[in-house]
């Protein structure tokens, strides 16, 4: 394997391509930073039993027929449903079955 190429340092990046100290972009996204602070505050404010109670209530609502609760619960457990492009998947499958023709 070859060695990774070293970049020439610039005013914003070092020779490995990383942000240098003082670069504004190196500070990260302020919105994400604020959201992380909010999440941390929520987690610190709730006990484990309270979190379990919320999850249990969401489950009970979902089982009781609340579609929004079921969607929220499933999205959190399995990830949101992904749109499927059936036609392109069928074409890919046919191409593989026909030896890539």
Buried (B, 14 or more C-beta within 10 A) or exposed (E): EEEEEEEEEEEEBBEEEEBEEEBEEEEEEEEEEEEEEEEEEEEEEEEEEEEEEEEEEBEEBBEEEBEEBBEBBEEEEEEEEEEEEEEEEEEEEEEEEEEEE
